[in-house]
Amino acid sequence: MMLIERSTRVSAPIEAVWDLVQRAEHLPGWLAGVRQAEVLSGEGIGRRQRVHAAGGPLDAEVIAYQEPTLIAWRERAEGAGARAEARTEVYVELAPEEDGTCVRLIMVRWPAGPVSGALLRWGMRRVGADLEGSLARLTGLATVG
């Protein structure tokens, strides 16, 4: 398992930030690597959504939902062989502050095997930079909108 976490402070009320992070259609505007996202079914915990990224579409399920402070989803990608499965969980935590919102973005990855684990460790710095870029885009959207 690999955990990467980044946080920032956004000069916008928690409700404005929540509106951006909890709606699948807003993901391409701020989350690195996402080209398109749509809700397939449901809402809140158990909501199914499809996320289109560079590697192709991934189905995801919302695993935590506490308005307006937490949303998390799990993406699964199946590989070759019956036991080869990679899993990624993304957590977006919000906390109100006096004049804004603290945003914490957490990515947890479980590689499909030793080779993908080595590749993930090698790319951790890039993933951290992607999370920082995501937070910067989210900050821009929340403070403009």
Secondary structure, DSSP 8 states (H G I E B T S, - for coil): -EEEEEEEEESS-HHHHHHHHS-GGGHHHHSTTEEEEEEEE--STT-EEEEEETTEEEEEEEEEEETTTEEEEEEEEE-SSTT-EEEEEEEEEEEEETTEEEEEEEEEEE-SSHHHHHHHHHTHHHHHHHHHHHHHHHHHHHHH-
